[in-house]
Amino acid sequence: MVDFEEMRPVLGSITVMGLAYGASYVYSSVRDRSSISTSSRSNSSRKGKKEISVLDGLIKDLTVYILTEYRSLIVTVFGLPLSFAWDCYMSMRATWVRWTKSAPLKHPLRVQAIVEQVQARPLNSPLCTSRPGWMSVSLSSRSYKKRWTTIPMGDLIDILEIDEHKMTIRVEPYVSVGQLTEALLPRGLTLPVVPEMDDLTVGGLIMGTGIESSSHKYGLFHEICLEYELCLADGSVIVATADNEYADLFGAIPYSYGTLALLLSARIRLIPAKAFVRLEYTPHTTQASYLEHFSQLSCGGPSSPMFVEGLVYSKNTAVVMAGDFCDAADVEPSKLNRIGLWWKPWFFKYVESMLHAVSLPLRQPPQQKQQKQHQHQTVVEYVPLRHYYHRHSRSLFWEMELMIPVGNHVLFRWLLGWLMPPKVSFLKLSQTETTRQLTEDTHVAQDFLLPLNRLQQVLEDCDTHFDRVYPIWLCPHDHSFTNGLMPDPVEPNNNNNNNNNHYNNDNDTSITSSGRQMYVDVGVYGLPQCVKDNRAGEFDMRTATRAVVESLSKVGGFQMLYGDVFLTRDEFETMFPHAKYKQLRTKYGATQAFREVYDKMNVCI
C-alpha cells in the first residue's frame, strides 16, 4: 500500500518551488519595467540602476536558495528528464553510427585535428582535454582546465571495431560502459571487467582505474587492455602494447591521468558471455564471518565464482554475493529476478532486506557449526546479465538516497523510476557554491585499494574516523606490478591460493601469476552519522580522511584519485612512487606539455 504521508515532503517542495519561481518571475517583470522606466527618464537613471541592482541580487539569492534548499526537487523535475533525453539521443546516435559504419572512417580525421592542436599549443602552456569538469562522474570539484590549454576530444565517442575472431574490441576514449554492454551482450560477448556505472568512460577507466566484481580473476580494468593509441607531447601518434618498443609507456598509462600522453583509442580483450548470472546472496551477522567468507570466495583459484562482491551495512552485518554466468535453459523461473526493471527496489536496499528477513542457519558439520553460526541461509536468484552489470546504476550505489530521499518509495519508482538515474554531470551542473562546499566538507566519497589480508584493520579505521558511513562496498581484485604511479603489491605471490586463473586463458604464456597479490577495494560513500544527526560540527573531513589514508599507507594500500586528495605533494609521492613515472615523462617529452598528476587533483589541505 502506498503511504502518502511519505510523499508529503515532495508535495510540499513542489508547492514551495512553484511559489519561488512565481516570485522570481515577478521580480524579473519588475526589473524589466524598471529598466524601461529608467531609459525614458534620464534624470532618474542612478536610482533606476540601483533598483535593478537590488532586484538582480534578490533574483540571484532566490535562485541560489532554491538550488540549495530544494535540490532534490530540481534533480527530479529537471535532471531526470534531461538525463533521459540525453540517453535517448546518445542511443540513437550510436545506432546510426553502427548502421552507417562511419566511425572507422572518421577516426583518422578526428585524430589529425587533435594532433594539429597539440602541435599548435602555446609554449609553456600545459595541455589537457577540454571535457568540462562537470561532465566527469567524479563528484570532486577541479578547476585546472580553466588555466590550461584545452584540446577538444569530445568527438572520440564511438566503437571502432568488434573483432569476434580475435575476441577484441577497439574503442575511442569517451565510449561509455553503457555503450559497450549495449553493443556486446546481444553478440554473446562481454569485457572481462565491466565497471558498474553506465557513464564511466573507457578513457577514464584506463587513465585512472576501474574495478568490478570479476576483478579478482582479471585484475583492474587496464589489465584487459591490449594496446593504446596515443598522442605524445610533440603531436606524434604511436601505438603502445606490452611487447613493442613502447612497452614502458604502455605499462605506465594506468593512473597517469593524461599526464604522459593523450589517449586516442584502445583495444580491449573480450570473453564469451551468457544471458544470465546465477547469483548467491549470503547474509552475515558478525564481522569475522563475512570477512572469512569474502576472502574464501576471492582467493579460491580456478574454482572461484566469476563475480564476488560484498555490501557492509554495519560493523558486524554484511551480505556477501557470488555469481557465475548461466545459460537461459538453466534458469529456474521461480527464482528469476529482473533487478534492473524501473519499478524494482534499489539494489542495495533489496540486498539489505535479506539481513532482516527470517532465515535459517546453514546445515553444517559439527566441527564447523560454532565457526559458521552467524552465516545465514544463502538465497539464490537468476539475474539477466545486463541487469547484473548495472545493478547499482539506478541508485548510483546509494548516493541517490541523499539526492532524492523518496526515490526508493514504491510510488516514485512506478511513476518516475524509468527516468532514473540522473546524470552525475547534471547533478554537478546544478550545484551551488553552498552545496559544493557542503559536499566537500561532509560527504565522504573515497575508494581505498589495499591487501585483502589487511581488510579488517581498514574497516575498523573507516568506522571510527568516518563515523559509521554505511553501506561500504567491498570488491576484490588481483593486483599486479605496473610501470607507473600505481603502487606495486606489497607481498607479491601472496594470494593464499596458488591461483592464478588470470584471463582464464591457459594457452596464453604471457599471462603469469608471478608478482601478484589479492587486494580489495573498500568503497566509502555517504554521510557520517554525526552529520545525519545534525552534528556536522563534530566532523572534520580533512582530519578523518588523513587518518584513514595514513593507516592505509602503513598496510601498503592507496586511494583512488577520483575523490578529493588530502595529501601534501611529498606525501602523495610517497604513496604513489614517482621515480619511473618521472623518467618516462622526460623520455617522452611530457614535462613541458603536461603537468603532473598531483596538479590535476582537488587538493584539500
Rosetta blueprint (number, residue, H / E / L):
1 M L
2 V L
3 D L
4 F H
5 E H
6 E H
7 M H
8 R H
9 P H
10 V H
11 L H
12 G H
13 S H
14 I H
15 T H
16 V H
17 M H
18 G H
19 L H
20 A H
21 Y H
22 G H
23 A H
24 S H
25 Y H
26 V H
27 Y H
28 S H
29 S H
30 V H
31 R H
32 D H
33 R H
34 S H
35 S H
36 I H
37 S H
38 T H
39 S H
40 S H
41 R L
42 S H
43 N H
44 S H
45 S H
46 R H
47 K H
48 G H
49 K H
50 K H
51 E H
52 I H
53 S H
54 V H
55 L H
56 D H
57 G H
58 L H
59 I H
60 K H
61 D H
62 L H
63 T H
64 V H
65 Y H
66 I H
67 L H
68 T H
69 E H
70 Y L
71 R H
72 S H
73 L H
74 I H
75 V H
76 T H
77 V H
78 F H
79 G H
80 L H
81 P H
82 L H
83 S H
84 F H
85 A H
86 W H
87 D H
88 C H
89 Y H
90 M H
91 S H
92 M H
93 R H
94 A H
95 T H
96 W H
97 V H
98 R H
99 W H
100 T H
101 K L
102 S L
103 A H
104 P H
105 L H
106 K H
107 H H
108 P H
109 L H
110 R H
111 V H
112 Q H
113 A H
114 I H
115 V H
116 E H
117 Q H
118 V H
119 Q H
120 A L
121 R L
122 P L
123 L L
124 N L
125 S L
126 P L
127 L E
128 C E
129 T E
130 S L
131 R L
132 P L
133 G H
134 W H
135 M H
136 S L
137 V L
138 S L
139 L L
140 S L
141 S L
142 R L
143 S L
144 Y H
145 K H
146 K H
147 R L
148 W L
149 T E
150 T E
151 I E
152 P L
153 M L
154 G L
155 D L
156 L L
157 I L
158 D L
159 I E
160 L E
161 E E
162 I E
163 D E
164 E L
165 H L
166 K L
167 M L
168 T E
169 I E
170 R E
171 V E
172 E L
173 P L
174 Y L
175 V L
176 S E
177 V H
178 G H
179 Q H
180 L H
181 T H
182 E H
183 A H
184 L H
185 L H
186 P H
187 R H
188 G L
189 L E
190 T E
191 L L
192 P L
193 V L
194 V L
195 P L
196 E L
197 M L
198 D L
199 D L
200 L L
201 T E
202 V H
203 G H
204 G H
205 L H
206 I H
207 M H
208 G L
209 T L
210 G L
211 I L
212 E L
213 S L
214 S L
215 S H
216 H H
217 K H
218 Y H
219 G L
220 L L
221 F H
222 H H
223 E H
224 I H
225 C E
226 L E
227 E E
228 Y E
229 E E
230 L E
231 C E
232 L L
233 A L
234 D L
235 G L
236 S L
237 V E
238 I E
239 V E
240 A E
241 T E
242 A L
243 D L
244 N L
245 E L
246 Y L
247 A H
248 D H
249 L H
250 F H
251 G H
252 A H
253 I L
254 P L
255 Y L
256 S L
257 Y L
258 G L
259 T L
260 L L
261 A L
262 L E
263 L E
264 L E
265 S E
266 A E
267 R E
268 I E
269 R E
270 L L
271 I E
272 P E
273 A L
274 K L
275 A L
276 F E
277 V E
278 R E
279 L E
280 E E
281 Y E
282 T E
283 P E
284 H E
285 T L
286 T L
287 Q H
288 A H
289 S H
290 Y H
291 L H
292 E H
293 H H
294 F H
295 S H
296 Q H
297 L H
298 S H
299 C L
300 G L
301 G H
302 P H
303 S H
304 S L
305 P L
306 M L
307 F E
308 V E
309 E E
310 G E
311 L E
312 V E
313 Y L
314 S L
315 K L
316 N L
317 T L
318 A E
319 V E
320 V E
321 M E
322 A E
323 G E
324 D E
325 F E
326 C E
327 D L
328 A H
329 A H
330 D H
331 V L
332 E L
333 P H
334 S H
335 K H
336 L E
337 N L
338 R L
339 I L
340 G L
341 L L
342 W L
343 W L
344 K L
345 P L
346 W L
347 F H
348 F H
349 K H
350 Y H
351 V H
352 E H
353 S H
354 M H
355 L H
356 H H
357 A L
358 V L
359 S L
360 L L
361 P E
362 L L
363 R L
364 Q L
365 P L
366 P H
367 Q H
368 Q H
369 K H
370 Q H
371 Q H
372 K H
373 Q L
374 H L
375 Q E
376 H E
377 Q L
378 T L
379 V E
380 V E
381 E E
382 Y E
383 V E
384 P E
385 L H
386 R H
387 H H
388 Y H
389 Y H
390 H L
391 R L
392 H L
393 S L
394 R L
395 S L
396 L L
397 F L
398 W L
399 E L
400 M H
401 E H
402 L H
403 M H
404 I L
405 P L
406 V L
407 G L
408 N L
409 H L
410 V H
411 L H
412 F H
413 R H
414 W H
415 L H
416 L H
417 G H
418 W H
419 L H
420 M L
421 P L
422 P L
423 K L
424 V H
425 S H
426 F H
427 L H
428 K H
429 L H
430 S L
431 Q L
432 T L
433 E H
434 T H
435 T H
436 R H
437 Q H
438 L H
439 T H
440 E H
441 D H
442 T H
443 H L
444 V E
445 A E
446 Q E
447 D E
448 F E
449 L E
450 L E
451 P E
452 L H
453 N H
454 R H
455 L H
456 Q H
457 Q H
458 V H
459 L H
460 E H
461 D H
462 C H
463 D H
464 T H
465 H H
466 F L
467 D L
468 R L
469 V L
470 Y L
471 P L
472 I E
473 W E
474 L E
475 C E
476 P E
477 H E
478 D E
479 H E
480 S L
481 F L
482 T L
483 N L
484 G L
485 L L
486 M L
487 P L
488 D L
489 P L
490 V L
491 E L
492 P L
493 N L
494 N E
495 N L
496 N L
497 N L
498 N L
499 N L
500 N L
501 N L
502 H H
503 Y H
504 N H
505 N L
506 D L
507 N L
508 D L
509 T L
510 S L
511 I L
512 T L
513 S L
514 S L
515 G L
516 R L
517 Q E
518 M E
519 Y E
520 V E
521 D E
522 V E
523 G E
524 V E
525 Y E
526 G E
527 L L
528 P L
529 Q H
530 C H
531 V H
532 K H
533 D L
534 N L
535 R L
536 A H
537 G H
538 E H
539 F L
540 D L
541 M H
542 R H
543 T H
544 A H
545 T H
546 R H
547 A H
548 V H
549 V H
550 E H
551 S H
552 L H
553 S H
554 K H
555 V L
556 G L
557 G L
558 F E
559 Q E
560 M L
561 L L
562 Y L
563 G L
564 D L
565 V E
566 F L
567 L L
568 T L
569 R H
570 D H
571 E H
572 F H
573 E H
574 T H
575 M H
576 F L
577 P L
578 H L
579 A H
580 K H
581 Y H
582 K H
583 Q H
584 L H
585 R H
586 T H
587 K H
588 Y L
589 G L
590 A H
591 T H
592 Q H
593 A H
594 F L
595 R L
596 E L
597 V H
598 Y H
599 D H
600 K H
601 M L
602 N L
603 V E
604 C L
605 I L
